[in-house]
C-alpha cells in the first residue's frame, strides 16, 4: 500500500529542513519515503510513501495536518 501526500507549506526550504529532521517519526509510523516532488510554481510538495501500517500512517497524517500547513493524503494500492 502507498500514501500520496500533498503538502502546501508557505516556504519549501523551511518545510524540507523540517521534513528531513523528522525522518524517524515517519519511520515509526511505518512510512518509507519513495519519492518527493516539488511544485515548480510554488512551495508545495508531493510525497509518495510505502505504508507498512495504515493505522499508524493515518495517525501520522492527522498529526501533520494539525501543524499549521495544509496536507492531504490518499492511500493507494497497485491495480
SULZIWO-V956450 format. One line per field, one symbol per residue. phi: phi as a letter, one per 40 degrees, with the letter a starting at -180 (. if undefined). Layout:
BEGIN
phi->???
END
This chain:
BEGIN
phi->.bbbbbbbccacdcdcccdccbcccccccgbbccabbbccbaccabbbbcbcacccccccccccccchbdababcbbcc
END
